Amino acid sequence: MQKSFILLFIVSLFCQCSENRDIIAENIEPSIKSQKINGVSFEMPSVPVSKESIGGVKRVNADWVAFIPYGHTLQGKAEVIYSENKKWWGESIGGVVECIEMAKEHDLKTMMKPHVWVIGQGWPGDFDLSSEEDWIIWENSYEKYILTFAKLSDSMEVDLFCIGTEYRKAVVKRPQFWENLIKKVRKVYHGKITYAANWDNYEKVGFWDEVDFIGIDAYFPLSTKARPQLEELKQAWGVVEKKLKKLSKKHDAKILFTEYGYKSIEYSNSGFWKYDEDTVLTNQNNQNTAYEALFESVWQNDWMAGGFFWKWRLHRMGGGEIGGEENRRYTPQGKITEQIIKKWYGQEEIISPKSN
């Protein structure tokens, strides 16, 4: 009788402990590393760099890097020119290959982002042509440039490929070309693809259903003030968020900020193209506040895939320092902003054990 009672007590105790463990397990939500694309845009180096230089981005908890081998077009001309014998080592085929290999040694995921620079004009957003003959020249040369890096990206198992950057007019005027280009890229490259639309042009892109991420270079003007406050910027992001959420739902695709970032100057949230940076004051806090506002608002949405901040330098040029508190450019290197990015890129997401 006594033995039976003891046995019954032990069984009862075991069941109660088991039940308590189940209750605890239900209420504990384990955390995992954020699944966001915590990315960095590299400034491709003019000279060979070390593996340690490539891996330096891990100090801000970055796990993705973007490689940007520039091609160029002469102002007023149609042809896109890319030479494998680039003056800048990091933009040459050999340099790109070495950089990808070094990134992989650091377990960094990679995006290839070919970008055309218009000599004498700058960005390709204003690029336009007046004749069908010129458009055909542009299409043939641009396709050759893009497919060169699509094939390279496939052979190197690059994780993400960007088919173009900020061609505001060309995506509207030549829609069939872009649809055909996507099909050709998919034949030679088997990873995910995106396109980097300018912040004021993404709603006019007609091929979002054909790519895997809706890419936006997110230089949205958020305030006209010289030194806006955090809450003001978060409120401004709220207006943008509504549009992006609607777009994401419409195309059943996540939003990826293929570029985002801020200079360390006054008016840095007003639109960088409006000011000659030599005419405004240095303001490191503006960069800090702008990053905090982005991370505390739009970055938190489940339709937000992540992004690549602009940008990270891999070596000193002309003997100057990389970044630092006196630097007015986009790089966060050597600035307080580095710690802000590190904090947010290192965030963990809470995942319920019941969720799939």
C-alpha positions in Angstrom: 0.0 0.0 0.0 2.8 2.4 1.0 4.8 1.5 -2.2 1.8 2.1 -4.4 1.2 5.5 -2.8 4.9 6.5 -3.3 4.7 5.4 -6.9 1.5 7.3 -7.5 3.1 10.4 -5.9 6.2 10.2 -8.2 4.0 9.8 -11.3 1.8 12.7 -10.3 4.9 14.9 -9.6 6.4 14.0 -13.0 3.2 14.9 -14.8 3.0 18.2 -13.0 6.6 19.1 -13.9 6.0 18.1 -17.5 2.8 20.3 -17.5 4.8 23.2 -16.0 7.5 22.8 -18.7 4.8 22.9 -21.4 3.4 26.1 -19.9 6.8 27.7 -19.7 7.6 26.6 -23.2 4.4 28.2 -24.5 5.2 31.5 -22.8 8.8 31.7 -23.8 9.4 33.1 -27.3 12.9 32.3 -28.4 14.9 34.9 -30.3 16.9 34.4 -33.4 19.2 36.6 -35.4 17.1 39.1 -37.4 16.3 37.8 -40.9 16.6 41.3 -42.4 19.2 42.0 -45.0 21.7 44.0 -42.9 23.7 45.3 -45.8 26.6 47.6 -46.7 27.3 49.2 -50.1 31.0 49.0 -50.8 33.0 51.7 -52.6 34.9 49.5 -54.9 38.6 50.0 -54.1 41.1 51.5 -56.6 43.8 49.2 -55.4 43.9 45.6 -54.1 42.7 45.2 -50.5 43.0 42.6 -47.8 40.5 40.0 -46.6 40.6 41.9 -43.2 39.5 45.1 -45.0 36.5 43.3 -46.5 35.6 41.7 -43.2 35.7 45.0 -41.4 31.9 45.5 -42.0 31.2 42.8 -39.5 32.0 45.2 -36.7 28.6 46.8 -37.4 26.9 43.4 -37.6 26.5 43.5 -41.3 25.9 40.2 -43.0 25.4 41.4 -46.6 27.6 43.4 -48.9 26.9 45.0 -52.3 29.5 45.2 -55.0 29.1 48.0 -57.5 31.3 47.7 -60.7 30.6 51.0 -62.5 30.1 51.2 -66.3 29.7 54.6 -67.9 28.0 56.5 -70.7 29.3 59.8 -72.2 26.9 62.7 -71.8 24.8 62.9 -74.9 25.8 59.5 -76.1 23.9 56.2 -76.1 26.5 53.4 -75.6 27.2 51.9 -72.2 30.9 51.3 -71.9 32.5 48.8 -69.6 36.2 47.8 -69.9 37.5 44.7 -68.1 40.8 46.6 -67.7 39.4 49.2 -65.3 41.7 51.8 -63.7 40.1 51.0 -60.4 41.1 47.5 -59.4 37.8 46.8 -57.5 35.7 47.4 -60.6 37.7 45.1 -62.9 36.5 41.5 -63.4 39.5 40.2 -61.5 39.0 42.6 -58.7 35.3 41.9 -58.3 36.0 38.1 -58.3 38.7 38.6 -55.5 36.4 40.8 -53.4 33.5 38.2 -53.7 35.9 35.4 -52.7 37.1 37.4 -49.6 33.5 38.2 -48.6 32.5 34.6 -48.8 35.5 33.7 -46.5 33.8 36.0 -43.9 30.4 34.3 -44.5 29.0 37.5 -45.9 26.1 37.3 -48.4 26.5 39.3 -51.6 24.6 41.5 -54.0 26.0 42.4 -57.4 24.8 45.9 -58.4 26.1 47.1 -61.7 25.7 50.9 -61.9 26.1 53.2 -64.9 27.6 56.6 -64.4 26.9 59.3 -67.0 30.2 61.2 -67.6 29.6 64.9 -67.4 26.1 64.5 -66.0 26.3 62.1 -63.1 23.5 59.8 -62.2 21.4 58.0 -64.9 18.1 59.4 -63.6 18.1 62.2 -66.2 19.5 60.0 -69.0 17.4 60.2 -72.1 17.7 59.7 -75.9 15.8 61.3 -78.8 15.9 58.6 -81.5 15.0 55.0 -81.8 18.4 54.3 -83.3 20.1 55.6 -80.1 17.8 53.6 -77.8 18.7 50.4 -79.7 22.4 51.2 -79.2 21.8 51.8 -75.5 19.8 48.6 -75.1 22.3 46.4 -76.8 25.3 47.8 -74.9 23.5 47.9 -71.5 22.3 44.3 -72.0 25.9 43.2 -72.7 27.1 45.0 -69.5 24.4 43.5 -67.3 24.7 39.9 -68.7 28.4 40.0 -68.2 27.9 40.5 -64.5 24.9 38.2 -64.3 26.9 35.3 -65.7 29.8 36.2 -63.3 27.4 36.3 -60.4 26.0 32.9 -61.2 29.4 31.4 -61.5 30.4 32.9 -58.1 27.1 32.0 -56.4 26.2 35.6 -55.6 23.0 35.7 -53.6 21.3 38.7 -55.2 21.6 40.5 -58.5 20.4 44.0 -59.3 19.5 44.6 -63.0 19.8 48.4 -62.9 19.9 51.5 -60.9 17.9 54.7 -61.0 17.0 54.8 -64.7 14.0 57.0 -64.1 13.2 57.7 -67.8 14.4 54.5 -69.4 12.1 52.3 -67.3 9.1 54.3 -68.4 10.0 54.7 -72.0 11.4 51.2 -72.7 9.3 48.8 -70.6 9.6 45.9 -73.1 13.3 46.1 -72.9 13.3 45.6 -69.2 10.9 42.7 -69.3 13.1 41.0 -71.9 16.3 41.8 -69.9 14.8 40.1 -66.8 14.1 36.9 -68.8 17.6 36.9 -70.2 19.1 37.4 -66.8 17.1 34.6 -65.4 18.5 32.2 -68.1 22.1 32.8 -67.0 21.7 33.7 -63.3 19.7 31.5 -60.9 19.6 33.6 -57.7 17.2 36.3 -56.6 17.0 39.5 -58.6 15.9 43.1 -58.0 16.0 46.6 -59.5 17.1 49.8 -57.7 14.4 52.4 -58.4 14.9 56.0 -57.4 12.8 57.1 -54.4 10.6 59.3 -56.6 10.2 56.8 -59.4 9.4 53.4 -57.9 5.6 53.7 -58.5 6.3 54.1 -62.2 8.2 50.8 -62.6 6.1 48.3 -64.5 8.0 45.1 -63.9 7.8 44.6 -60.1 5.9 41.3 -60.6 8.9 39.9 -62.5 11.6 40.4 -59.8 12.0 39.0 -56.3 12.4 42.3 -54.3 11.0 45.7 -54.9 14.3 47.7 -54.7 14.3 51.4 -53.8 17.2 53.8 -53.4 15.6 55.4 -50.3 16.8 59.0 -50.3 13.3 60.3 -49.4 13.2 64.0 -48.4 11.7 63.9 -44.9 12.3 67.4 -43.5 13.2 70.9 -44.8 14.8 71.8 -41.5 18.6 72.1 -41.0 18.5 69.9 -37.8 15.2 67.9 -37.6 14.3 66.0 -34.5 13.8 62.3 -34.2 10.0 62.2 -33.7 9.6 64.6 -36.7 11.5 62.2 -39.0 9.6 59.2 -37.7 6.4 60.9 -38.4 7.5 61.7 -41.9 8.5 58.0 -42.5 4.9 57.1 -41.5 3.6 58.8 -44.7 6.1 56.9 -46.8 5.4 53.6 -45.0 1.7 53.6 -46.1 2.7 53.8 -49.7 5.4 51.1 -49.4 3.1 48.7 -47.6 0.4 49.1 -50.3 3.0 48.5 -53.0 4.4 45.4 -51.2 0.9 43.9 -50.8 0.0 44.7 -54.5 3.0 42.8 -55.9 3.3 40.2 -53.0 7.0 41.2 -52.7 9.1 42.7 -49.9 10.6 46.1 -50.1 14.4 46.3 -50.2 16.3 49.5 -49.7 19.0 48.9 -52.3 20.6 52.1 -51.1 19.9 54.3 -48.0 22.0 56.7 -46.1 22.7 60.3 -44.9 25.6 62.7 -45.0 26.9 64.3 -41.8 25.7 67.7 -42.6 22.8 70.1 -42.0 19.8 69.6 -44.2 20.8 65.9 -44.8 17.2 64.8 -44.7 16.0 67.5 -47.2 17.4 65.8 -50.4 21.2 65.6 -50.8 20.9 66.9 -54.4 19.6 70.3 -53.4 22.8 71.5 -51.6 26.4 71.9 -52.3 27.8 70.3 -49.2 30.5 72.9 -49.0 27.8 75.5 -48.3 26.3 73.9 -45.3 27.7 73.1 -41.8 29.0 69.8 -40.6 26.5 68.1 -38.3 27.2 64.6 -37.1 24.1 64.4 -35.1 21.9 64.7 -38.2 23.3 61.4 -39.5 22.7 59.7 -36.1 19.2 61.0 -35.9 18.3 60.0 -39.4 19.5 56.4 -38.9 17.7 56.1 -35.6 14.4 57.4 -37.2 14.7 54.9 -40.1 15.4 51.9 -37.8 12.7 52.9 -35.3 10.0 53.2 -38.0 10.0 51.7 -41.6 12.7 49.1 -40.8 10.4 47.4 -38.3 7.7 46.3 -40.8 7.4 42.7 -41.8 7.2 43.7 -45.5 10.6 45.4 -45.1 13.4 43.1 -46.4 16.2 45.3 -45.1 18.7 47.3 -47.1 22.3 48.4 -47.9 23.5 51.6 -46.4 25.6 53.9 -48.5 28.6 53.4 -48.2 31.7 51.8 -46.8 35.2 52.5 -47.9 37.8 49.8 -48.0 41.0 51.8 -48.1 42.4 55.3 -47.7 42.6 57.5 -50.8 45.3 60.2 -51.0 46.5 59.4 -47.5 43.3 60.7 -45.9 41.5 59.0 -43.1 38.4 56.8 -43.7 35.5 58.5 -42.1 35.9 60.2 -38.6 34.0 62.9 -36.8 35.1 65.6 -39.3 34.0 63.6 -42.3 30.9 65.0 -44.0 30.3 62.2 -46.5 27.9 59.3 -46.3 30.2 56.8 -44.7 29.4 56.1 -41.0 33.0 54.8 -40.4 34.6 56.3 -37.3 31.4 58.1 -36.3 28.8 57.5 -33.6 26.5 56.3 -36.4 28.6 53.1 -36.6 27.4 52.2 -33.1 23.8 52.9 -34.0 24.0 50.6 -37.1 25.8 48.0 -35.0 22.9 48.0 -32.4 20.2 47.7 -35.0 21.9 45.3 -37.3 22.5 43.1 -34.3 18.9 43.0 -33.2 17.2 39.7 -32.7 13.6 38.9 -33.7 11.3 37.2 -31.2 9.9 34.0 -32.9 6.9 32.2 -31.3 7.4 28.4 -31.2 3.8 28.1 -32.6 4.6 30.2 -35.7 5.7 28.5 -38.9 
